[in-house]
Amino acid sequence: MILPVIEVEHYTDSLFRFRTKRPQTYRFNAGEFTMVGMPKSSISRAYSFTSGPGDDYLEFYSIKVPNGPLTSLLQHIKPGDELEISDKPTGSLTLANLELGGNLWMFATGTGIAPFISLLRDMDTYSAFDHINLCWTVREIADLQSYNAFLEEMSEEMNFTYFPTVTRDLTFKNHGRIQKFIDLDWWFADTDPSKDKAMICGSIEFNNDIGGMLKANGWSEGNRKSAGTFVVERAFVG
């Protein structure tokens, strides 16, 4: 379907978000993605929703790739322009694919934060778990500015702990990849699948690394056929 853009916000030279109008009949689950493209173009890419299921707009978070087939065009959109949004959302990073209860641990890198923003905008997520923990790893401190304020607010108001890490800036309080803090037992310590669940969204290397760690310790990956103790989403831009 063709939807008008209603808001665009640029955060850095490489990151921005955009919103479109949402038809009243449009439905999706928190954590899902859909295909986004430019009208009259054959190119589309998978984008996770950052908007919540109850929001009256559709929001997405994107990197800017100078020579990217889609993002080289998408980064120049402005309110009033139109985008082609698929009406068939899907994805594995949903509560339906995960065993509920206990503590939830969210692992994200870069724009892999997108589906977690949607999940954290859905009150069903908070009621499904005793406590929610999110680690978001980015390259530069500036990369956090897109959703940092929202995540800090949620950490003050809800059963939610936010743990950001930065890999390239030595001045940041949590410097390094999340694997470093797991190894140091600063994060994800004393967890097991009987009382903890996990969601992962990042680079392929990151997904494989964290997913492999979980499987080696007795966690089971969930999908649309059967719920598991962890789920992974691999379809996102960035």
C-alpha positions in Angstrom: 0.0 0.0 0.0 1.1 3.6 -0.6 1.3 5.7 2.5 2.3 9.4 3.0 5.3 10.3 5.2 4.3 12.5 8.1 7.6 12.9 10.0 11.3 12.5 9.4 14.1 13.0 12.0 17.8 12.7 11.3 20.1 11.9 14.2 23.5 11.6 12.7 25.1 11.4 9.3 24.2 7.7 9.2 20.9 7.3 11.2 17.4 8.6 10.9 13.8 7.6 11.6 10.6 8.2 9.6 6.9 7.9 10.2 3.9 7.3 7.9 0.2 7.5 8.4 -1.3 4.3 9.6 -4.6 3.0 8.1 -7.1 2.1 10.8 -7.2 -1.5 9.4 -3.4 -2.0 9.5 -2.4 -4.6 12.1 1.0 -5.9 13.3 2.5 -7.5 16.4 5.2 -5.8 18.4 8.6 -7.1 17.2 7.5 -7.7 13.6 8.9 -6.3 10.4 7.5 -5.4 7.0 8.8 -4.5 3.5 9.4 -0.8 2.8 10.1 0.6 -0.6 9.8 3.7 -2.8 6.8 3.9 -5.2 7.6 3.0 -8.8 10.7 1.2 -7.7 11.3 -2.6 -7.6 13.6 -2.3 -4.6 12.3 -2.9 -1.1 13.9 -3.9 2.2 12.8 -5.4 5.5 12.3 -2.9 8.3 11.2 -3.6 11.8 8.5 -1.4 13.3 9.6 0.9 16.1 6.0 2.1 16.6 3.9 0.2 19.0 0.8 -1.9 18.0 -1.4 0.8 19.5 0.2 3.8 17.9 -1.7 5.7 15.2 1.4 5.9 12.9 3.9 3.5 11.5 7.5 4.3 12.5 10.8 2.8 11.2 14.5 3.4 12.0 17.2 3.3 9.3 20.8 3.7 8.5 22.0 5.8 5.6 24.1 3.9 3.0 25.5 6.4 0.5 25.3 4.0 -2.4 22.6 1.7 -1.0 19.9 0.7 -3.6 17.2 1.9 -1.2 18.6 3.9 1.6 20.5 6.3 -0.8 17.0 7.4 -1.8 15.1 6.8 1.4 17.4 9.1 3.4 16.1 12.1 1.4 12.4 11.6 2.0 10.4 14.4 3.6 6.8 14.9 5.0 4.4 14.7 2.1 6.4 12.1 0.2 5.0 8.6 -0.3 6.3 5.2 0.6 5.2 1.7 -0.3 4.6 -0.3 2.9 3.7 -4.0 2.7 0.5 -5.0 4.6 1.9 -8.4 5.5 4.0 -8.0 8.6 6.0 -11.0 9.8 9.0 -11.9 11.9 10.2 -14.2 14.7 11.0 -11.6 17.3 7.5 -11.7 18.9 6.1 -12.8 22.3 4.1 -15.5 20.4 7.4 -17.3 19.6 8.8 -17.0 23.1 8.0 -18.8 26.4 6.7 -16.2 28.7 7.4 -15.6 32.4 10.5 -15.0 34.5 13.0 -12.4 33.2 13.4 -11.2 29.6 16.8 -10.3 28.3 17.0 -8.3 25.0 20.3 -8.1 23.0 20.6 -5.5 20.2 23.3 -3.9 18.1 22.9 -0.8 15.9 19.5 -0.5 14.2 18.7 -3.9 15.6 17.2 -1.9 18.5 14.1 -1.2 16.3 11.9 -4.2 17.1 12.7 -3.8 20.8 11.4 -0.2 20.7 8.2 -1.6 19.4 8.1 -4.3 22.1 8.8 -1.7 24.8 6.0 0.5 23.5 3.6 -2.5 24.0 2.3 -2.8 27.6 1.8 -6.6 27.0 5.5 -7.0 27.1 5.8 -5.7 30.6 3.0 -7.8 31.9 4.5 -11.0 30.4 7.7 -10.9 32.5 8.8 -10.1 36.0 11.6 -7.9 34.7 13.0 -6.8 31.3 16.7 -6.1 30.6 18.0 -4.5 27.4 21.6 -4.2 26.3 22.1 -2.0 23.2 25.6 -1.9 21.7 26.5 0.9 19.2 29.7 2.3 17.7 29.5 5.9 18.8 27.8 7.7 21.7 25.9 9.8 19.1 24.3 6.6 17.8 22.4 6.3 21.1 20.5 9.6 20.8 17.7 8.2 18.7 16.0 6.2 21.4 18.2 6.8 24.5 15.7 9.2 26.2 12.8 6.8 25.7 14.8 3.9 27.1 16.0 5.9 30.1 12.4 7.0 30.8 11.1 3.4 30.6 13.9 2.3 33.0 12.5 4.8 35.6 8.9 4.0 35.1 8.6 0.2 34.3 10.1 -3.1 35.4 12.9 -2.5 32.9 16.8 -2.1 33.1 18.7 -0.4 30.3 22.4 -1.2 29.7 23.9 0.7 26.7 27.5 0.0 25.5 29.7 1.8 23.0 32.5 0.2 21.1 34.5 3.1 19.7 34.4 5.8 22.3 36.7 5.1 25.3 35.0 7.9 27.3 31.7 6.1 27.6 31.0 4.4 30.9 30.3 1.0 29.3 33.0 0.6 26.7 33.1 -2.5 24.6 31.0 -5.2 23.0 28.3 -6.8 25.2 30.2 -10.1 25.1 32.9 -8.3 27.2 30.3 -7.6 30.0 28.9 -11.1 29.8 32.4 -12.5 30.3 32.9 -10.2 33.3 29.6 -11.2 34.8 28.5 -7.6 34.7 25.4 -8.5 32.6 23.5 -11.7 32.1 25.0 -13.4 35.1 23.3 -16.3 36.9 20.8 -16.8 34.1 19.3 -20.1 32.9 16.3 -20.9 30.6 14.2 -22.2 33.4 13.7 -18.6 34.7 15.1 -16.4 31.9 14.2 -15.7 28.2 16.1 -13.9 25.5 15.6 -12.0 22.3 18.4 -11.1 19.8 18.6 -8.7 16.9 21.8 -7.4 15.4 24.5 -8.2 12.9 24.7 -11.8 11.6 28.0 -12.3 13.5 26.4 -11.0 16.7 23.2 -13.1 16.3 25.3 -16.2 15.7 27.6 -15.4 18.6 24.9 -14.8 21.2 22.6 -17.5 19.8 25.4 -20.0 19.9 26.2 -19.1 23.5 22.6 -19.7 24.5 22.3 -23.0 22.7 25.5 -24.2 24.3 24.0 -23.6 27.7 20.7 -25.4 27.1 18.5 -22.6 25.6 16.1 -23.5 22.8 15.3 -21.3 19.8 11.7 -20.5 19.2 9.8 -20.0 16.0 6.3 -19.7 14.6 5.8 -23.5 15.1 6.9 -23.7 18.7 7.8 -21.3 21.4 11.4 -21.4 22.8 13.5 -19.8 25.5 15.1 -17.4 23.0 14.3 -15.9 19.6 16.4 -14.3 16.9 15.5 -11.8 14.2 17.8 -11.6 11.2 15.7 -9.5 8.8 16.4 -5.8 9.3 18.3 -3.0 7.5 21.7 -2.3 9.2 
